[in-house]
Amino acid sequence: MTREEVEGGRDEMEIDGCEQREANAIPEGFDANYLKIYYGKLFPHADIYKWMSYGNDGKHPGCDQSYFGRREFSFTLENDIYLRFQSFYGAYELENSIRENCPVKIDIGPVYSVDPAKRRAYAQTGDNVFTPVERELIFDIDITDYDDVRYCCSGADVCFACWPLMTIAIKVIDTSLRDDFGFNHILWVYSGRRGVHCWVCDGKARRLTNEQRGAIADYFRVYKGNENSHKKVSLTGHALHPFLARSYTEVLRNFFELKLLPSQNLFSTEERYEKILDMIHDESVKSELRGKWQENRRSTSKEDINVIRWEQLKILLQSGKQKGQGLRRGIEEIVFSYTYPRLDMEVSKHMNHLLKAPFCVHPKTGHVCVPIDPKKCEEFDPTTVPTLSKLLQELNMEGAKSEVENDWDKTSLGKSIRFFRTSFLQPLLKSCKEEIESSYKTKLQHSKNSINW
């Protein structure tokens, strides 16, 4: 390991001995001492290899045997030791390296034009041949970016009241990726603490240029403000874009009115409703609403004060005397400001960005980064995600069950791995192999035509 390969700074022992311990002796949350057991018994090395190979791990003559070996893996070790540009030639080598290094985090990067571990040798030739050529289209959504519209938690903390913001983000982005862009192989993953990651794995998505990725990211860009802006969403034009209109009518409006409005008490204090009034540009409307709310600050009505004030705002903005489109559009802008997905745009725009691998263990929570079913994302509960300590307790209690083929089947991680395999990996690999076969046949036909000519 060279000095250059070890960079600081970014954010098998068998289980037999552990089986002798009492279950409650395993510490809660994350403990690096147990990562060796996790990587030896539970981490789905073979599935990650099959995924990252995209069908290029078989005997078919159309397979690119160098494909997996050009993928970058990065390991974060204890004490923030960071190993970049790791590459492997097969599943066995990948698994051995993970077990040996026992990383606290595994990041996955792009597929490069040449083996990333040998990039310096290529650099000495003087040609700029080391460049990313493929990478999943990825999205990173973090709950901390919603701190200005949630009052239950802040920072990395999440609860039942604010986590649905992540659910809404999944619903909006996943629907558009499938319906507007035609992507099929999409993996959503819980980040382990405060957000979600999205991997779009279709061949046409992996081969997008940085410019094309940027265009897709900008397609989703609505929230453009910062912490100093009063108005962070500005919807222009005579009508909403069909994607935005669909998102508003099918997802965002109901979520805002039925869930977010009461759970976050958006109009319950002057400080909170003033943030909403600041989004309205007509001073007379703002003054009228402010007057009503200040007079009725001690309302005796049994109806939720948040619902009452929201209805008053809507009536005034939609009333006949307020015919300006900008005012009527203000209702939509408020809803979008509070509910629309807030993406880390730079993550999606650049091919060489790293993203944490699924099934890593988050070092601060001990939670495993498990996949989320977008069809049932409203059922996902981040507080019940398996932790490292819970998995080891389950292994201890189940012992050496002979009827179980895989150790993860003895634990609550089994459900997540089975979902990953059956709902994501198997359809993806079937599509990849069909694409490889089709491409190979096309090349043979071109070759045959050239000979005939």
Summary of the structure (lengths in Angstrom):
residues: 453
radius of gyration: 25.6
end to end distance: 53.6
largest distance: 89.4
contacts: 1327
relative contact order: 0.15
helix: 50%
strand: 12%
